[in-house]
Amino acid sequence: KGNGYYSTQNLAEGTDYATKLGGEGKGGRIIKMGLPDDARVISVKELDDQMDRLGDRVPDLFRDDPNRYALAQGYDAVRVPRAKGDWYIMLNRSRVLIDGET
């Protein structure tokens, strides 16, 4: 949950989401995008572990939005590992490379 552009490596899943769920039946679009090789990416598990280690030292502003915390720490994206293709939550929009619609 939280801020960022949500993406998937699985074209079928992305298409289904864009046209049915996320697009609310309004005909969402699929856009091919990525991150440069030097992008700072953290896994959702690493992010959760960092926040757990900090405990009460995590500012209130970030407690309900781990993605905002990751962005404040200089990460460009959060990777959510999945069997059918990882999800990436693009946080730093200035680092997102757009290749156009597929």
TORPA-4810 file (N, C-alpha, C, O; in nm, 3 decimals):
<nodes>
NODE_1_0.084_-0.118_0.000_0.000_0.000_0.000_0.088_0.123_0.000_0.202_0.119_0.046_K
NODE_2_0.037_0.231_-0.050_0.111_0.355_-0.043_0.133_0.420_-0.178_0.071_0.384_-0.278_G
NODE_3_0.223_0.517_-0.178_0.252_0.597_-0.296_0.331_0.521_-0.399_0.399_0.423_-0.367_N
NODE_4_0.324_0.566_-0.524_0.406_0.510_-0.631_0.322_0.457_-0.745_0.202_0.435_-0.733_G
NODE_5_0.390_0.435_-0.858_0.328_0.369_-0.973_0.350_0.221_-0.956_0.463_0.176_-0.937_Y
NODE_6_0.244_0.144_-0.962_0.255_-0.001_-0.945_0.270_-0.065_-1.083_0.198_-0.031_-1.177_Y
NODE_7_0.365_-0.158_-1.093_0.392_-0.221_-1.222_0.415_-0.371_-1.202_0.436_-0.418_-1.090_S
NODE_8_0.412_-0.445_-1.311_0.434_-0.589_-1.308_0.520_-0.630_-1.427_0.520_-0.564_-1.531_T
NODE_9_0.592_-0.741_-1.409_0.669_-0.798_-1.520_0.583_-0.892_-1.603_0.627_-0.938_-1.709_Q
NODE_10_0.463_-0.920_-1.558_0.374_-1.015_-1.623_0.273_-0.939_-1.708_0.181_-0.876_-1.655_N
NODE_11_0.290_-0.945_-1.841_0.204_-0.868_-1.933_0.057_-0.907_-1.919_-0.030_-0.820_-1.921_L
NODE_12_0.029_-1.036_-1.905_-0.111_-1.080_-1.893_-0.175_-1.022_-1.767_-0.290_-0.976_-1.769_A
NODE_13_-0.101_-1.023_-1.659_-0.153_-0.968_-1.533_-0.175_-0.817_-1.545_-0.277_-0.765_-1.500_E
NODE_14_-0.079_-0.749_-1.606_-0.092_-0.605_-1.625_-0.210_-0.569_-1.713_-0.283_-0.474_-1.685_G
NODE_15_-0.229_-0.645_-1.819_-0.342_-0.623_-1.909_-0.474_-0.643_-1.837_-0.566_-0.562_-1.850_T
NODE_16_-0.482_-0.751_-1.760_-0.604_-0.779_-1.684_-0.634_-0.666_-1.586_-0.748_-0.621_-1.575_D
NODE_17_-0.532_-0.620_-1.515_-0.552_-0.513_-1.418_-0.595_-0.384_-1.487_-0.689_-0.317_-1.443_Y
NODE_18_-0.526_-0.349_-1.594_-0.555_-0.223_-1.663_-0.695_-0.220_-1.723_-0.761_-0.117_-1.723_A
NODE_19_-0.740_-0.333_-1.775_-0.868_-0.335_-1.845_-0.987_-0.369_-1.756_-1.101_-0.339_-1.790_T
NODE_20_-0.961_-0.434_-1.642_-1.073_-0.476_-1.557_-1.070_-0.411_-1.420_-1.166_-0.345_-1.381_K
NODE_21_-0.962_-0.431_-1.347_-0.959_-0.389_-1.207_-0.921_-0.243_-1.191_-1.002_-0.161_-1.149_L
NODE_22_-0.797_-0.212_-1.225_-0.748_-0.075_-1.206_-0.817_0.024_-1.296_-0.839_0.139_-1.258_G
NODE_23_-0.853_-0.021_-1.416_-0.920_0.068_-1.509_-1.069_0.080_-1.483_-1.138_0.158_-1.548_G
NODE_24_-1.119_0.002_-1.386_-1.260_0.001_-1.350_-1.348_-0.007_-1.474_-1.450_0.062_-1.484_E
NODE_25_-1.305_-0.092_-1.569_-1.384_-0.110_-1.690_-1.374_0.006_-1.787_-1.450_0.012_-1.884_G
NODE_26_-1.283_0.099_-1.762_-1.272_0.219_-1.846_-1.164_0.206_-1.952_-1.130_0.305_-2.018_K
NODE_27_-1.109_0.085_-1.971_-1.007_0.067_-2.075_-0.874_0.126_-2.038_-0.823_0.213_-2.109_G
NODE_28_-0.814_0.079_-1.929_-0.682_0.125_-1.889_-0.578_0.093_-1.996_-0.608_0.023_-2.092_G
NODE_29_-0.459_0.143_-1.980_-0.352_0.125_-2.078_-0.233_0.053_-2.017_-0.209_0.060_-1.897_R
NODE_30_-0.160_-0.016_-2.104_-0.035_-0.081_-2.066_0.078_0.004_-2.121_0.081_0.037_-2.240_I
NODE_31_0.170_0.041_-2.035_0.285_0.121_-2.075_0.411_0.044_-2.039_0.427_-0.002_-1.926_I
NODE_32_0.500_0.029_-2.135_0.627_-0.037_-2.110_0.720_0.063_-2.043_0.748_0.170_-2.097_K
NODE_33_0.768_0.027_-1.923_0.857_0.117_-1.851_0.958_0.036_-1.773_0.943_-0.085_-1.754_M
NODE_34_1.060_0.103_-1.728_1.164_0.037_-1.651_1.243_0.139_-1.573_1.208_0.256_-1.566_G
NODE_35_1.351_0.091_-1.515_1.441_0.176_-1.437_1.582_0.161_-1.492_1.616_0.056_-1.545_L
NODE_36_1.665_0.264_-1.481_1.804_0.251_-1.524_1.879_0.151_-1.436_1.836_0.123_-1.324_P
NODE_37_1.989_0.099_-1.487_2.067_-0.002_-1.415_2.114_0.045_-1.279_2.130_-0.036_-1.188_D
NODE_38_2.137_0.175_-1.263_2.188_0.225_-1.135_2.078_0.267_-1.037_2.107_0.331_-0.936_D
NODE_39_1.954_0.233_-1.068_1.843_0.268_-0.979_1.858_0.197_-0.845_1.904_0.083_-0.839_A
NODE_40_1.819_0.264_-0.739_1.821_0.204_-0.605_1.687_0.137_-0.582_1.583_0.203_-0.575_R
NODE_41_1.690_0.004_-0.571_1.569_-0.076_-0.553_1.583_-0.156_-0.425_1.687_-0.217_-0.399_V
NODE_42_1.478_-0.157_-0.344_1.477_-0.234_-0.221_1.360_-0.332_-0.227_1.253_-0.298_-0.278_I
NODE_43_1.379_-0.453_-0.176_1.268_-0.548_-0.173_1.173_-0.509_-0.060_1.214_-0.446_0.037_S
NODE_44_1.049_-0.548_-0.074_0.950_-0.516_0.028_0.989_-0.579_0.162_0.962_-0.522_0.267_V
NODE_45_1.051_-0.697_0.158_1.095_-0.762_0.283_1.207_-0.681_0.349_1.204_-0.658_0.470_K
NODE_46_1.305_-0.638_0.270_1.413_-0.556_0.326_1.358_-0.425_0.386_1.402_-0.380_0.492_E
NODE_47_1.261_-0.367_0.318_1.200_-0.243_0.365_1.127_-0.267_0.497_1.143_-0.190_0.592_L
NODE_48_1.048_-0.373_0.503_0.978_-0.407_0.627_1.077_-0.433_0.741_1.057_-0.389_0.854_D
NODE_49_1.185_-0.507_0.710_1.287_-0.537_0.811_1.352_-0.409_0.864_1.374_-0.394_0.985_D
NODE_50_1.384_-0.316_0.774_1.444_-0.188_0.815_1.352_-0.113_0.911_1.394_-0.064_1.016_Q
NODE_51_1.224_-0.106_0.873_1.129_-0.032_0.955_1.107_-0.102_1.089_1.090_-0.036_1.192_M
NODE_52_1.106_-0.236_1.089_1.091_-0.311_1.214_1.209_-0.287_1.308_1.191_-0.270_1.428_D
NODE_53_1.331_-0.285_1.251_1.451_-0.260_1.332_1.447_-0.122_1.396_1.492_-0.104_1.509_R
NODE_54_1.394_-0.025_1.323_1.387_0.112_1.375_1.275_0.130_1.478_1.284_0.215_1.566_L
NODE_55_1.172_0.050_1.466_1.062_0.055_1.562_1.004_0.194_1.579_0.961_0.257_1.482_G
NODE_56_1.003_0.241_1.702_0.944_0.371_1.735_1.022_0.489_1.677_0.974_0.602_1.679_D
NODE_57_1.142_0.463_1.627_1.222_0.572_1.569_1.176_0.608_1.428_1.221_0.707_1.371_R
NODE_58_1.085_0.527_1.370_1.028_0.562_1.239_0.930_0.677_1.261_0.835_0.663_1.339_V
NODE_59_0.951_0.790_1.195_0.859_0.903_1.213_0.715_0.865_1.178_0.691_0.785_1.088_P
NODE_60_0.620_0.925_1.250_0.478_0.896_1.229_0.437_0.911_1.083_0.354_0.834_1.034_D
NODE_61_0.495_1.008_1.014_0.463_1.034_0.874_0.480_0.910_0.786_0.411_0.894_0.686_L
NODE_62_0.572_0.821_0.824_0.606_0.705_0.742_0.543_0.574_0.789_0.543_0.476_0.714_F
NODE_63_0.492_0.570_0.909_0.445_0.443_0.965_0.336_0.377_0.882_0.335_0.254_0.866_R
NODE_64_0.245_0.455_0.828_0.135_0.399_0.749_0.166_0.394_0.600_0.084_0.349_0.521_D
NODE_65_0.285_0.439_0.561_0.320_0.439_0.419_0.468_0.404_0.403_0.552_0.493_0.388_D
NODE_66_0.500_0.274_0.405_0.639_0.232_0.389_0.704_0.282_0.260_0.824_0.305_0.256_P
NODE_67_0.624_0.298_0.155_0.680_0.346_0.028_0.732_0.489_0.042_0.835_0.524_-0.016_N
NODE_68_0.661_0.570_0.116_0.707_0.708_0.141_0.839_0.706_0.218_0.929_0.786_0.191_R
NODE_69_0.850_0.614_0.313_0.975_0.598_0.389_1.089_0.559_0.294_1.198_0.616_0.301_Y
NODE_70_1.063_0.463_0.204_1.166_0.419_0.110_1.212_0.534_0.021_1.331_0.550_-0.005_A
NODE_71_1.119_0.613_-0.026_1.153_0.729_-0.110_1.239_0.828_-0.032_1.336_0.882_-0.085_L
NODE_72_1.203_0.853_0.093_1.280_0.945_0.177_1.421_0.893_0.203_1.512_0.971_0.229_A
NODE_73_1.439_0.761_0.197_1.570_0.700_0.216_1.650_0.694_0.085_1.762_0.642_0.083_Q
NODE_74_1.593_0.746_-0.023_1.666_0.754_-0.150_1.644_0.637_-0.244_1.716_0.623_-0.343_G
NODE_75_1.545_0.553_-0.216_1.517_0.441_-0.307_1.429_0.488_-0.421_1.342_0.574_-0.403_Y
NODE_76_1.453_0.431_-0.538_1.375_0.465_-0.657_1.254_0.374_-0.674_1.156_0.412_-0.738_D
NODE_77_1.262_0.253_-0.618_1.153_0.157_-0.636_1.156_0.052_-0.525_1.259_0.030_-0.461_A
NODE_78_1.042_-0.011_-0.505_1.029_-0.125_-0.414_0.992_-0.246_-0.500_0.899_-0.239_-0.581_V
NODE_79_1.065_-0.356_-0.481_1.036_-0.480_-0.555_0.957_-0.573_-0.466_0.993_-0.599_-0.351_R
NODE_80_0.846_-0.624_-0.522_0.762_-0.721_-0.451_0.776_-0.854_-0.526_0.714_-0.873_-0.631_V
NODE_81_0.858_-0.947_-0.472_0.880_-1.074_-0.542_0.751_-1.156_-0.553_0.675_-1.168_-0.457_P
NODE_82_0.729_-1.212_-0.672_0.611_-1.296_-0.696_0.650_-1.405_-0.795_0.738_-1.385_-0.878_R
NODE_83_0.586_-1.518_-0.786_0.617_-1.633_-0.871_0.589_-1.603_-1.019_0.663_-1.650_-1.105_A
NODE_84_0.485_-1.527_-1.049_0.447_-1.500_-1.188_0.513_-1.375_-1.245_0.474_-1.329_-1.352_K
NODE_85_0.610_-1.321_-1.176_0.675_-1.197_-1.220_0.663_-1.093_-1.112_0.554_-1.064_-1.064_G
NODE_86_0.775_-1.036_-1.075_0.777_-0.939_-0.965_0.694_-0.816_-0.997_0.677_-0.778_-1.113_D
NODE_87_0.643_-0.754_-0.893_0.583_-0.623_-0.902_0.690_-0.522_-0.864_0.775_-0.550_-0.779_W
NODE_88_0.686_-0.407_-0.926_0.773_-0.296_-0.888_0.685_-0.175_-0.860_0.596_-0.140_-0.938_Y
NODE_89_0.711_-0.113_-0.748_0.641_0.011_-0.713_0.741_0.124_-0.739_0.837_0.142_-0.664_I
NODE_90_0.718_0.197_-0.846_0.807_0.304_-0.887_0.781_0.426_-0.799_0.673_0.484_-0.804_M
NODE_91_0.879_0.464_-0.722_0.864_0.574_-0.627_0.915_0.705_-0.682_0.849_0.808_-0.671_L
NODE_92_1.033_0.702_-0.740_1.098_0.822_-0.792_1.065_0.833_-0.940_1.134_0.775_-1.024_N
NODE_93_0.962_0.906_-0.970_0.912_0.913_-1.108_1.015_0.970_-1.205_1.008_0.944_-1.325_R
NODE_94_1.110_1.048_-1.155_1.212_1.105_-1.243_1.309_0.998_-1.295_1.381_1.022_-1.391_S
NODE_95_1.310_0.881_-1.233_1.400_0.771_-1.274_1.331_0.670_-1.365_1.397_0.580_-1.418_R
NODE_96_1.200_0.681_-1.384_1.125_0.586_-1.465_1.150_0.615_-1.613_1.138_0.728_-1.659_V
NODE_97_1.187_0.508_-1.684_1.209_0.517_-1.829_1.085_0.464_-1.899_1.044_0.350_-1.875_L
NODE_98_1.025_0.546_-1.985_0.903_0.508_-2.056_0.936_0.474_-2.200_1.002_0.550_-2.270_I
NODE_99_0.888_0.356_-2.243_0.911_0.311_-2.380_0.784_0.325_-2.464_0.791_0.306_-2.586_D
NODE_100_0.672_0.357_-2.406_0.548_0.376_-2.480_0.448_0.265_-2.451_0.472_0.175_-2.371_G
NODE_101_0.335_0.275_-2.520_0.228_0.177_-2.500_0.260_0.049_-2.574_0.325_0.051_-2.679_E
NODE_102_0.213_-0.064_-2.517_0.230_-0.193_-2.585_0.099_-0.239_-2.640_0.092_-0.346_-2.700_T
</nodes>
